[in-house]
Amino acid sequence: MLQIFLQGRGSSAPNRETSEMSSQVNSTKRIVAYFSMEIALENAMPSYSGGLGVLAGDTIRAAADLRLPMVAVSLLYRRGYFTQRLAEDGSQTEEPVEWRVEDFLQEEPARASVSIEDRRVDLRCWRYTVKGVRGFEVPVYFLDADLPSNAVSDRNLTGTLYGGDSYYRLCQEVVLGIGGVRILRALGYNDLTRYHMNEGHAALLSWNFSPKRPGRLAVRPSAARTLKKSAESACSRRTHPFPQVTTASRWNTSRACFQSRRNFWI
């Protein structure tokens, strides 16, 4: 797991402020943003593949029970992970999961965008509300790139969990990390001081807090070094199609996703 803390807002929120946030059932006043590539919320929702998603779902439900001022972000997978079928001879076949998003989630009007290979990829989000034992709510937002304004390949970025090749996965992590922070801002979550990443899939979110960008709260230097390594590792693992070249070369190649520097930093 990775966590980052923002400069300028103290090492922790004042107890009084946290208490006030905890008393507001569905307010946008939250201090913790939880990012995960997969989250298990219901058996009929193919938003997870296994243990990582179950852990994320349990964490969110525990936060709701404890009335923690938290909000969660993941990706919307319209074709899920996969449905496994076993033949009589033991062979396995995989099929996409069909499900109606509207039966489980509510679309939000907020919009955001990211830049991938100098293309604008528009994003919307869908909300699922987790209610704790005392009625406190933790909203979970699923990012969705399936919009008419996007190219077909970009619309499919929120199609399958852990699908496609390494390049596809890198683009998904751009949407989750960079797009996730932007959609939270569009939704009005302006009091966040903690960004918790369930594994390194969302490590690119740290680039939303450039210390070179005037008027933005920056990641603490110690956290920035850790996150830089995580982001470099993520890009190294995901870059395609150069699996045999050096890490530095893969890192430079991955930067092609961010050709438009003006749209990269926010």
N, C-alpha and C positions, 0 to 999 in steps of 0.2 A: 504494500500500500504506500501511497505518497500523499503528503499533505503540504500545502503552501499557505503562508500567512502573509497578509499584505501590510506594508509599512503605512504608517500614518493613522492607524486605528487601534494601536495598542496591542499587547500580547494576548489580551482576551477582552471580550465585551464585558462591561460592567454588569454586576449581578442584577441590579435593578432593571437595566435595559433588557437583559436576557429573560428575566421574569416577565416583563411586560410583553415580550414577543411570544412567550410560551402561553400567555393567557389569550392570545388572539388566534382563534381556531384556524382561519384561512387567510391570514394577512400575508402580504408580500414582504413583510419585515422579517427576514431570515438572515442568519449569519453564517450558515454552513451550506455549501453546495456540494452534493455527492455525485460523482461521475462514475458510471460503470458501462462497459460495452454490452452487458446483458443484465437483466433484472427479472427475477421470477416473482410474479405477482398472482397469477392464476394459472391453473393447469391448462386451461383452454386458450391462453395467450402464449403464442410461440415466441416469447421475447427473451428466451434463455436456452442454454444448451445443457448446463449441468451445475457443478458445485459453485462456480464463481457467481452465477446468477442467483442461486439459492442463498448464498451468503449475502449478496446485495439486497435481496428481498427481505431477509431476516433483519438486516441492519436497519432498513427503512421502517419496518414494522416496529422494531424496538424503539426507534427514534420517535415514532408517533405515540407509542405507549408512554414514553418518558417526557413527552411534550417538548422535544428538542426543536428549536427553530431552524429547521433544515428543509432543503429542496433538493430533488434528485433529477438527474438528466441521463438519458440513454438514447439509443437509436430505435426507430420504428422499422421492424422487419416484416414487410408485407408477405413474404414467402417463408418466414420463420427460419428455423434451423434446418431440419428435415424430418420427415416421417420414415422410420425404418421398418422394412418388411423383410421377414425371413422366409425363404422357400423351404420345401421339405428336405432339400439336400444341404441346408445350412447356409446357402449363399444369401447375401444381403443386397437389397435394392433400396435406393433412397428416392424419396419423392418430396416435392415442395409441400408446405403446409398451407392449406387454404383456410382463411379466417376473415371475418368481417370486422375491420378496425372500428367502425362506428358502433358496434355492439358493446365495446369495452371502453372506448376512449372518447373524449370530447375535444374537438378541434378548437384551438385558440386563434384569435385574430392576429396575434403578433407575428411579425415576419423578420427574418434576418438573412444574411448571405455570407458566403465565403468565396475566396478566389482560388481556383485550382487550375494550374496551367494557363493562367491569364483568362480563364472563363469565370463568369459570375454564376455561382450556384445558389439559387434561392432556397430558403428553408422555411418551413412552418413547423408547428409542434402540436402534439395531442396530449391532453392531460388525463392522468389517472390519479385518483385521490385515495391515499391510504389513511384509514381512520384508526386511531388508537383506542385503547379500552376506555379512555375517558373522553372520547370524542374529538381529540386533537387531530388535525389533518396535516399530512406531509404530501405535498403535490409531487408527482413524478411526470416529467415532460419527455415525450418521445419525439425526437427530431425526424422530420420527413422531408426528403428531397423530391418526392414524386409530384412535381408541379409542372404545368404546361409550359412555363417559361424556361425550363431547363432542357438541355439536350437529353436524348434517350439514355445515353450512358450514365449521365449524372443522375437522372431520375431513378436509376437502378442502384445507386449507392446505398439506399436504405431498403434494399430488396431482400438480402439474405444475410443471416448471421454467420460470420466466419466463412463466407463464400468467396468465389473468385480467386484471383491470383494475389501475389504480394502487393502489386500496385493498387489493386482494388481495396485491399485492407488499409494501405496508407491513406488513400482518399477518405475512407470511412473514419479514420482517426482524426483527419483534418476536420471533418464535419462534426464529430463528437467533441473534440477539444476546443477548437477555435469557434465553431458554430454554436456550441453549447453555451459558452460564455456570452456570446452576442445575443442569443435568444433570451437568456435570463435578463439581460439589460433591457431588451425590448419589452419584456413582460413586467418590468418595473422593480426587479430585485436589486436595489441599489445599496443595501446595507451588508452585503456579503463580505466577510473577513476571512473565511476559511474555504479552501477548495480541496476536497478530499477525493483522491483518485483510487478506485478499486483496481489495482494493478496499473500498468503504465500506458494503457490504451489511450488515455486522455491527456498524456503528458504535454501535447502541443498546446494545451490551454495556457501554459505559462507565457507563450509569446503574445498573449493579449495584454500583458502587463510589462511592456517594454520600458525600462528605466530611461530610455532616450526620448520617450514620448511625453511632451509637456502636458501637465494637467491630469496625468494618470497615476494612480497608486501603483507602486512597483513592488515586485516580489523582493523579499529580503535577500541580500547578497548570498547568504549561506544556502538558502532554498534555491536561488537561481542557479548556483553551480550544480546542485543535485539534479534539478530539472533539466538543465542543459544536457547532462549526461543521459538522462532518461529519454529526452527527445531525440538525441543523436542515435541512441540505441534503437528506438522505435523506427526511425527513418532508415537505419542500416538494415534492420530486419525486413522492412516492408518494400524497399526499393526494388523495382523490376525494370528492365530485364538484365541486370548486371550482378548476379549472385557471386561471381568469382573475383571481382575486383576488390580493392582495398576499402576499408571502412570510410576513409576520407573521400574516396571517389564516389562511393554510394551516397555519402552525405551531400556532396556537391550535386549529384544527380537528383536527389530528392528535392533540392531547392527549386527545381524546375516547376514544382507544384505552386511555387509562390513567386512567380515572375513579376506580378504587379505589386511592387513594394508599397505603393500608395494605398492599396486596398488591404494589405496584409496587416499592418499595424492599425489599431483602432484606439 
